[in-house]
Amino acid sequence: MILLFTVLLLLLLAAGLPVAFSLGMGGLFGMFVFMDGASAFTQIPILAYKALDDFVLTAVPLYVLMSQILLVGHVGDDLFELGNKWLKHYPGGLGIATIVACAIFAAITGSSVACAVTIGSIAIPEMLKRGYDRNIVLGTVAAGGTLGILIPPSIPMILYGAITDQSVGKLFMSGVVPGIILTMAFIVILVYQCRNLPLEPVSPWSERFAVLKKSFWGLMLPVVVVGGIYLGAFTPTEAAAVGTIFSLVVTFVIYRTLRLKDMPGILRDTITTTSMIFAIMIGATLFGFVLTILNVPQAVTELVAGMEGNRWVVFLAINILLLFLGCILESISIIFITLPILYPIIMKLGFDPIWFNVVMSINLELALITPPVGMNLFVLQGISPESKMTDIVKGVIPFAGAMALEILVLCFVPSIATWLPGVLK
């Protein structure tokens, strides 16, 4: 019956039914079959309420709203121009500016898709005009956009904390150093790829400081949001509210790039994205409830605990599973499907849950640029319709290799992820 249950879920996903409804229908089917008939359905509203009854989740719509405000307010344009003026004279300088702009924008919004759309719409035509290879251009923007998951604030990290009851502040801190290292790795790859391109002229200092002055308030947003969390001024949930108000002030009052007539669209997109996330949460809760009554998590945990092999073999299998799921599902779905089962296994094997959060986040980054449903791949094809999917995939391969290498390094040096949360208690 369990096999039939799993096959049903895979068939629903293969048929193109949204993940939330596939999980929900799989859960309903399991409840009807494995529980006391129709009476089991009385559990549905209780489970749905329980799935969303967490104060931490208040941060999700707020961070989504902040992301939409900054996206429509064109804050990313100034960040790219800042990187361009300060870095374009280096080998691959425009690409470096793109990566840096993505890293800063990721630290503001926590959204990989918003990062890829905002920076990519500016960087792709500009880099192509300057003679950059199309594969390199597309790979740079796709990979740079993934930094939104790892560099705080990060919506997947908030969801990880909600599921595992880990401190969201510590989870945010754990992504800072790995995020900086991954950003530098992307820059090294780009410099090597562009080593034969002619160098751009150096921008005068007057232009550099002028664009720095213009971008100042956009640069202050991650300082306010992330710095406030690290200094203990407010919690990650409160930081989402502070960041949203700050972004409204910056775009409405200082930059004046946002108007009241833009707000209905911003709110509509925020509601759509938030509803998608919460719908997946409810569907995954129903699905997980059936797995729980069948003792699947407990059985898997006991099976792993009883294995005499090396715990790193199990860890490797977990990473392979996450990479495989990344080929067919988006990151939010992967978190809600796998984490309730994987988290007890990780704890049983003695791995640090804060460290595993970073490993899982990098796996989710890989999912964003992995065919066939890597979200950033389709986003780039949408903003650059003349580009082929094969060009995008070829461009992301070196950057995907850097992500896999960082996971390997984290296995040998876990303090990369755990040092900062330990220092900033």
C-alpha positions as CSV (number, residue, x, y, z in Angstrom):
1,M,0.0,0.0,0.0
2,I,2.9,2.3,0.8
3,L,4.2,1.7,-2.7
4,L,0.8,2.5,-4.2
5,F,0.7,5.6,-2.2
6,T,4.1,6.7,-3.5
7,V,3.3,5.9,-7.1
8,L,0.1,7.9,-6.9
9,L,2.1,11.0,-5.8
10,L,4.6,10.6,-8.6
11,L,1.8,10.2,-11.2
12,L,0.1,13.4,-9.9
13,L,3.4,15.3,-10.2
14,A,4.1,13.8,-13.6
15,A,0.6,14.8,-14.8
16,G,1.6,18.5,-14.1
17,L,-0.6,19.0,-11.1
18,P,0.9,21.7,-8.8
19,V,3.0,20.3,-6.1
20,A,0.7,21.7,-3.3
21,F,-2.3,19.8,-4.7
22,S,-0.3,16.7,-5.5
23,L,0.9,16.5,-1.9
24,G,-2.6,17.3,-0.6
25,M,-4.4,14.7,-2.7
26,G,-1.8,12.1,-1.9
27,G,-2.3,12.9,1.8
28,L,-6.1,12.7,1.4
29,F,-5.9,9.4,-0.4
30,G,-3.6,8.0,2.3
31,M,-5.9,9.2,5.1
32,F,-8.9,7.6,3.5
33,V,-7.1,4.3,2.9
34,F,-5.0,3.9,6.1
35,M,-7.3,5.6,8.6
36,D,-11.0,5.2,9.6
37,G,-12.6,6.1,6.3
38,A,-14.2,9.5,5.8
39,S,-14.0,10.3,9.5
40,A,-10.3,10.8,9.0
41,F,-11.0,13.9,6.9
42,T,-12.0,15.8,10.1
43,Q,-8.3,16.0,10.7
44,I,-7.8,18.2,7.6
45,P,-8.7,21.6,9.0
46,I,-6.8,20.8,12.2
47,L,-3.6,19.9,10.3
48,A,-3.9,22.9,8.0
49,Y,-4.2,25.3,10.9
50,K,-1.3,23.6,12.7
51,A,0.9,23.9,9.6
52,L,0.6,27.7,9.6
53,D,0.3,28.3,13.4
54,D,3.8,29.5,13.8
55,F,4.8,33.1,14.6
56,V,8.1,32.7,12.6
57,L,6.0,32.3,9.4
58,T,4.9,35.9,9.7
59,A,8.3,36.8,8.2
60,V,7.6,35.0,5.0
61,P,4.9,37.4,3.5
62,L,6.9,40.3,4.8
63,Y,10.1,39.3,3.1
64,V,8.2,38.5,-0.1
65,L,6.6,42.0,0.1
66,M,10.0,43.6,0.7
67,S,11.4,41.7,-2.3
68,Q,8.5,42.9,-4.6
69,I,8.8,46.5,-3.4
70,L,12.6,46.6,-4.2
71,L,12.0,44.8,-7.5
72,V,9.4,47.2,-8.8
73,G,11.3,50.1,-7.2
74,H,14.4,49.4,-9.4
75,V,16.8,49.3,-6.5
76,G,18.7,46.5,-8.2
77,D,19.5,48.9,-11.1
78,D,21.6,51.2,-8.9
79,L,23.4,48.2,-7.3
80,F,24.4,46.9,-10.8
81,E,25.6,50.4,-11.8
82,L,27.6,50.6,-8.6
83,G,29.3,47.3,-9.4
84,N,29.9,48.4,-13.0
85,K,31.6,51.7,-12.1
86,W,33.8,50.2,-9.5
87,L,34.8,46.8,-11.1
88,K,34.4,47.0,-14.9
89,H,38.1,47.6,-15.5
90,Y,39.1,44.1,-14.1
91,P,39.1,40.9,-16.2
92,G,35.5,40.0,-16.5
93,G,34.7,43.2,-14.6
94,L,31.1,43.5,-15.8
95,G,30.5,39.8,-14.8
96,I,32.0,40.5,-11.4
97,A,29.7,43.5,-11.0
98,T,26.8,41.2,-11.8
99,I,27.8,38.7,-9.1
100,V,28.4,41.4,-6.5
101,A,25.1,43.0,-7.3
102,C,23.4,39.7,-7.0
103,A,25.1,39.1,-3.6
104,I,24.0,42.5,-2.3
105,F,20.5,42.2,-3.7
106,A,20.3,38.7,-2.2
107,A,21.2,40.1,1.2
108,I,18.4,42.6,0.8
109,T,15.5,40.4,-0.5
110,G,16.3,36.8,0.2
111,S,14.7,35.9,-3.1
112,S,16.7,34.1,-5.8
113,V,14.0,34.6,-8.5
114,A,13.7,38.4,-7.8
115,C,17.5,38.6,-7.8
116,A,17.8,36.9,-11.2
117,V,15.0,39.0,-12.7
118,T,16.2,42.3,-11.4
119,I,19.9,42.0,-12.1
120,G,19.6,39.8,-15.2
121,S,17.3,42.2,-17.0
122,I,20.1,44.8,-16.8
123,A,23.2,42.7,-17.0
124,I,22.4,40.3,-19.8
125,P,22.0,43.0,-22.6
126,E,24.9,45.0,-21.2
127,M,27.3,42.1,-21.1
128,L,26.3,40.8,-24.5
129,K,26.8,44.3,-25.9
130,R,30.4,44.4,-24.5
131,G,31.3,41.1,-26.3
132,Y,30.9,38.6,-23.5
133,D,30.1,35.0,-24.5
134,R,26.4,34.2,-24.2
135,N,27.0,31.1,-22.2
136,I,29.1,33.0,-19.7
137,V,26.6,35.8,-19.4
138,L,23.7,33.4,-18.8
139,G,25.6,31.2,-16.4
140,T,26.8,34.2,-14.4
141,V,23.3,35.6,-13.9
142,A,21.7,32.2,-13.2
143,A,24.4,31.3,-10.6
144,G,24.4,34.8,-9.1
145,G,20.7,34.6,-8.6
146,T,21.0,31.5,-6.5
147,L,22.8,33.4,-3.7
148,G,19.4,34.6,-2.5
149,I,18.8,31.3,-0.7
150,L,22.2,31.2,1.1
151,I,22.9,34.8,2.0
152,P,20.5,36.0,4.7
153,P,17.7,36.9,5.0
154,S,16.5,33.7,3.3
155,I,12.9,32.4,3.1
156,P,14.0,28.7,2.9
157,M,16.0,29.2,6.1
158,I,12.9,30.6,7.8
159,L,10.9,27.5,6.7
160,Y,13.8,25.3,7.9
161,G,13.6,26.9,11.3
162,A,9.8,26.6,11.4
163,I,10.0,22.9,10.7
164,T,12.9,22.0,13.0
165,D,12.5,24.6,15.8
166,Q,16.0,25.9,15.3
167,S,16.8,29.5,15.9
168,V,16.2,31.5,12.6
169,G,18.8,34.0,13.7
170,K,21.5,31.2,14.0
171,L,20.4,29.8,10.7
172,F,20.8,33.2,9.1
173,M,24.3,33.6,10.6
174,S,25.3,30.2,9.3
175,G,24.9,31.3,5.7
176,V,27.0,34.4,5.8
177,V,30.6,33.0,5.6
178,P,29.6,30.2,3.1
179,G,27.7,32.8,1.1
180,I,30.8,35.0,0.9
181,I,33.0,32.1,0.0
182,L,30.6,31.0,-2.8
183,T,30.5,34.5,-4.1
184,M,34.3,34.7,-4.3
185,A,34.3,31.3,-6.0
186,F,31.9,32.5,-8.7
187,I,34.1,35.6,-9.2
188,V,37.2,33.4,-9.6
189,I,35.4,31.2,-12.2
190,L,34.3,34.3,-14.1
191,V,37.7,36.0,-14.1
192,Y,39.3,32.8,-15.5
193,Q,36.6,32.5,-18.2
194,C,37.0,36.1,-19.3
195,R,40.8,36.3,-19.0
196,N,41.2,36.9,-22.8
197,L,38.5,39.7,-23.1
198,P,39.8,43.3,-23.6
199,L,39.7,45.3,-20.4
200,E,37.2,48.2,-19.9
201,P,38.5,51.7,-19.2
202,V,38.7,52.7,-15.5
203,S,35.9,54.9,-14.3
204,P,36.9,58.3,-12.8
205,W,36.7,58.5,-9.1
206,S,34.1,61.2,-9.4
207,E,31.7,58.8,-11.2
208,R,32.4,56.0,-8.7
209,F,31.6,58.1,-5.7
210,A,28.6,59.6,-7.4
211,V,27.0,56.2,-8.0
212,L,28.0,55.1,-4.5
213,K,26.1,58.1,-3.1
214,K,23.2,57.3,-5.3
215,S,23.1,53.7,-4.1
216,F,23.7,54.5,-0.4
217,W,20.2,53.8,0.9
218,G,19.9,50.6,-1.1
219,L,23.2,49.4,0.4
220,M,21.9,50.4,3.9
221,L,19.0,48.0,3.7
222,P,21.0,44.8,4.3
223,V,22.9,46.6,7.0
224,V,19.7,47.5,8.8
225,V,18.0,44.1,8.3
226,V,20.9,41.7,8.8
227,G,22.9,43.9,11.1
228,G,19.9,44.5,13.4
229,I,19.5,40.7,13.8
230,Y,23.1,40.1,14.5
231,L,23.3,43.0,17.0
232,G,20.2,41.8,18.8
233,A,18.1,44.9,18.0
234,F,15.3,42.8,16.7
235,T,14.4,39.2,15.9
236,P,14.4,37.9,12.3
237,T,10.6,38.2,12.1
238,E,10.7,41.8,13.4
239,A,13.6,42.4,10.9
240,A,11.2,41.5,8.1
241,A,8.8,44.2,9.2
242,V,11.6,46.8,9.7
243,G,13.0,45.9,6.2
244,T,9.6,46.3,4.6
245,I,9.0,49.8,6.1
246,F,12.6,50.8,5.3
247,S,12.2,49.6,1.6
248,L,8.9,51.6,1.3
249,V,10.7,54.8,2.6
250,V,13.6,54.3,0.3
251,T,11.5,53.7,-2.9
252,F,8.7,56.1,-2.1
253,V,10.5,59.0,-0.4
254,I,14.2,58.9,-1.3
255,Y,14.5,57.3,-4.7
256,R,10.9,58.1,-5.8
257,T,10.8,55.1,-8.1
258,L,7.6,53.7,-6.6
259,R,4.1,55.2,-6.9
260,L,0.9,54.4,-5.1
261,K,-0.5,52.9,-8.3
262,D,2.2,50.3,-8.2
263,M,1.1,49.0,-4.8
264,P,-1.9,46.9,-6.0
265,G,0.3,44.9,-8.3
266,I,3.0,44.5,-5.6
267,L,0.4,43.3,-3.1
268,R,-1.2,40.9,-5.6
269,D,2.2,39.3,-6.5
270,T,3.0,39.1,-2.7
271,I,-0.3,37.3,-2.0
272,T,0.3,35.0,-5.0
273,T,3.8,34.0,-3.9
274,T,2.9,33.7,-0.2
275,S,-0.2,31.6,-1.0
276,M,1.9,29.2,-3.1
277,I,4.3,28.7,-0.2
278,F,1.6,28.2,2.4
279,A,-0.4,25.9,0.1
280,I,2.7,23.7,-0.3
281,M,3.1,23.7,3.5
282,I,-0.5,22.5,4.0
283,G,-0.2,19.8,1.3
284,A,3.1,18.6,2.8
285,T,1.6,18.5,6.3
286,L,-1.2,16.3,5.1
287,F,1.3,14.1,3.2
288,G,3.6,14.0,6.2
289,F,0.7,13.1,8.6
290,V,0.0,9.9,6.6
291,L,3.7,9.1,6.6
292,T,3.7,9.6,10.4
293,I,0.8,7.3,11.1
294,L,2.5,4.7,8.9
295,N,5.7,5.2,11.1
296,V,7.8,5.9,7.9
297,P,10.1,8.5,9.6
298,Q,10.6,6.3,12.6
299,A,11.3,3.2,10.4
300,V,13.8,5.1,8.2
301,T,15.5,6.6,11.2
302,E,15.8,3.2,12.9
303,L,17.1,1.6,9.6
304,V,19.8,4.3,9.3
305,A,20.7,4.0,12.9
306,G,21.1,0.3,12.6
307,M,23.4,0.5,9.6
308,E,27.0,-0.4,10.5
309,G,28.4,1.7,7.6
310,N,30.0,5.1,7.8
311,R,27.6,7.9,8.6
312,W,29.2,9.9,5.7
313,V,27.8,7.2,3.3
314,V,24.3,8.1,4.5
315,F,25.1,11.8,4.2
316,L,26.2,11.2,0.6
317,A,23.0,9.4,-0.1
318,I,21.0,12.3,1.3
319,N,22.8,14.8,-0.9
320,I,22.2,12.6,-4.0
321,L,18.5,12.5,-3.0
322,L,18.3,16.2,-2.7
323,L,20.1,16.8,-6.0
324,F,17.7,14.3,-7.7
325,L,14.6,16.0,-6.3
326,G,16.1,19.3,-7.4
327,C,15.8,18.1,-11.0
328,I,12.0,17.7,-10.7
329,L,10.8,20.0,-7.9
330,E,11.4,23.6,-6.7
331,S,13.2,24.3,-3.4
332,I,10.2,25.0,-1.2
333,S,8.6,21.7,-2.1
334,I,11.8,19.8,-1.4
335,I,12.1,21.4,2.1
336,F,8.6,20.3,3.1
337,I,8.7,16.9,1.6
338,T,12.1,15.8,2.8
339,L,13.0,17.7,6.0
340,P,10.6,16.1,8.4
341,I,12.2,12.7,7.5
342,L,15.8,13.9,7.0
343,Y,16.1,16.0,10.2
344,P,15.7,13.1,12.6
345,I,18.2,11.1,10.6
346,I,20.7,14.0,10.7
347,M,20.3,14.3,14.5
348,K,20.6,10.5,15.0
349,L,23.9,10.5,13.1
350,G,25.3,13.3,15.2
351,F,25.4,16.0,12.5
352,D,25.0,19.7,13.5
353,P,21.5,20.9,12.4
354,I,22.8,24.4,11.8
355,W,25.6,23.1,9.6
356,F,23.1,20.9,7.7
357,N,21.0,23.9,7.0
358,V,23.8,25.4,5.0
359,V,24.5,22.1,3.1
360,M,20.8,21.8,2.3
361,S,20.6,25.5,1.2
362,I,23.5,24.9,-1.3
363,N,21.7,21.8,-2.5
364,L,18.6,24.0,-3.1
365,E,20.8,26.5,-4.9
366,L,21.8,23.7,-7.2
367,A,18.1,22.9,-7.7
368,L,17.5,26.4,-9.0
369,I,19.9,25.8,-11.9
370,T,19.3,22.1,-12.5
371,P,17.2,21.0,-15.5
372,P,14.4,20.2,-16.1
373,V,12.6,22.6,-13.7
374,G,15.4,24.8,-12.3
375,M,13.5,28.0,-11.6
376,N,16.3,30.4,-12.5
377,L,16.8,28.7,-15.9
378,F,13.2,29.5,-16.9
379,V,13.5,33.0,-15.4
380,L,16.5,33.7,-17.6
381,Q,14.8,32.3,-20.7
382,G,11.9,34.6,-19.9
383,I,13.9,37.8,-19.7
384,S,16.2,36.7,-22.6
385,P,13.9,34.8,-25.1
386,E,16.5,34.7,-27.8
387,S,18.7,32.5,-25.6
388,K,18.4,28.7,-25.9
389,M,18.0,26.5,-22.8
390,T,21.1,24.6,-23.8
391,D,23.1,27.9,-23.7
392,I,21.9,28.5,-20.2
393,V,22.6,25.0,-19.0
394,K,26.2,25.1,-20.5
395,G,26.8,28.4,-18.7
396,V,25.8,27.2,-15.3
397,I,27.9,24.0,-15.2
398,P,31.1,25.6,-13.8
399,F,29.2,27.4,-11.1
400,A,27.3,24.2,-10.2
401,G,30.7,22.5,-9.8
402,A,31.7,25.3,-7.4
403,M,28.6,24.6,-5.3
404,A,29.3,20.9,-5.2
405,L,32.9,21.6,-4.2
406,E,31.7,23.9,-1.3
407,I,29.5,21.1,0.0
408,L,32.6,18.9,0.1
409,V,34.6,21.6,1.8
410,L,31.9,22.0,4.4
411,C,32.1,18.3,5.2
412,F,35.8,18.7,6.1
413,V,35.5,22.1,7.7
414,P,32.1,22.4,9.3
415,S,33.2,25.5,11.3
416,I,32.8,27.5,8.1
417,A,29.0,27.3,8.8
418,T,29.0,27.1,12.6
419,W,31.7,29.6,13.6
420,L,29.7,32.8,13.2
421,P,26.5,31.5,14.9
422,G,28.7,30.5,17.8
423,V,30.4,33.9,18.0
424,L,27.3,36.0,17.6
425,K,25.1,34.4,20.2
